[in-house]
Amino acid sequence: MLGNGRLDAMCFDGVKRLGIIRAKLRKKVWINQGDIILLGLRDYQDAKADVILKYTPEEARNLKLYGEFPESFKISDDVTFVENDLDEYIEFGEDVSTGDDVDVI
């Protein structure tokens, strides 16, 4: 989510587009990171798309069964989009900084 009704959407064709949430969906349908949404591409702006619909978990499972999603598409238990190459676990290290390098004003 970028704010002001905008979000970054990764499309199945591998292009990251700026998704703009329609006024009809604003404050009625909440979109979180990893949700599966339907985008309407613009004819005159390839880098922008309009968010038309957010799929429910049941709808996403049905679309997967009907073959509407690519073979590389996996649906996890909490129904988030997981790409085959992107499902690695990321581990963050501990913060090793001490308070010695902080200047007190």
Secondary structure as UniProt FT lines:
FT   TURN            4..5
FT   STRAND          6..10
FT   TURN            12..13
FT   STRAND          16..21
FT   TURN            23..28
FT   TURN            33..34
FT   STRAND          37..41
FT   TURN            46..47
FT   STRAND          48..54
FT   HELIX           57..65
FT   TURN            66..67
FT   TURN            71..72
FT   STRAND          74..75
FT   TURN            77..78
FT   STRAND          81..82
FT   HELIX           84..86
FT   HELIX           99..101
//
